[in-house]
Amino acid sequence: MKKEIETRFLDINKDEFVKKLISLGAIDKGEEKLEEAIFYDQEMSWKGKGKFVRLRKTKGKTKLTYKSNQKQTVDSAQEIELEVSDFDKCAEFFSNIGLKAIRQIEKFRHTFELDDTIIDIDTWPKIPVYAEIEGASVELLKNTCKQLDLDWDKRFDGDARAVFIRYGYDLDNISVITFSEFK
């Protein structure tokens, strides 16, 4: 599994943050709507443990990811990601082997590249916009944060589920997170 090194900065001003990125010469990779389905194991033993399988539609591609981040630290996430050809068939396959679809999600993601880091600005329903910064090392993330005038000590290392919990939403009891429906 690949180690994922990332952190988040919550409740950012998107317009100001984008201006800062552009002023630093970041490469704007564009904004897109992501559609996702999250799956847990049949026994639901992954619930609340930072483990899941995700199907994601993005830029005409479908990506399948297994992710585990039980410690919720800047460098504790592990993931395996690959491309699949058909979102619906893959979801049906998961259902047939016993994985449970527990959540449908949509969000907007605006992606930038800056000095070997990927910066995603995520806009979700019901919560403030946040930035996710990912790179090859913690030191690289710290350097990028310094350029962006972000206080490293104010970062949030939890995953998206932990972000929602911080804003008072228990994702274990929410099955649909879209801009038209939240239940």
C-alpha positions, 0 to 999 in steps of 0.5 A: 500500500502507498503511504499518503501524506496529507493534511487539511486546513478548514474553513478557508476563504476559497477566493482568497486562497485561489488568488494566493495560489495563483500569485505563487505560480501554482498550476491550476488543474481545474475544478470538477464535480466528484461523485463517490460511493463509499463501501464498508465490509459486510459485518460493518466492522470498518465503521468508525475505524477510518477504513473504507472502499471508495468508487469515485467518478472524476474527469471521465474516469472511475477510480477504485480506492481502498483507504485506511487511516486509523491513526488520523495523523498527517502521515498515517493514511495508507491507500491502494488506488486503481482505475476501473472502467465502469462505476455501476458494474463495480458497485454491483460487483461489490454488492455481490461479494458482500461489501455494503454501499453506505454513503453516496457523496458529491463535492466540488474539487478545485486542484492546484499543483505547487512545488511537488504538492497537490492542493485540493480545495473541496466544497461540500454540502453543509460544511465550510470549504477546506483545503487538502495539501498532499505531498511526498513528505511532511517537510514538503507540506510544511514548506508549502504551508509556509508559502501559503501563510498557513499556520502548521499548528492549525492544520487538521489531520483527520479524514473527510469523515472527521471533518464532518464530525468536527462540524457536528455531522455523524457520517455513520448516520448519513447515507446521502451527501449531495447538493440536492439531498442530505440525509 
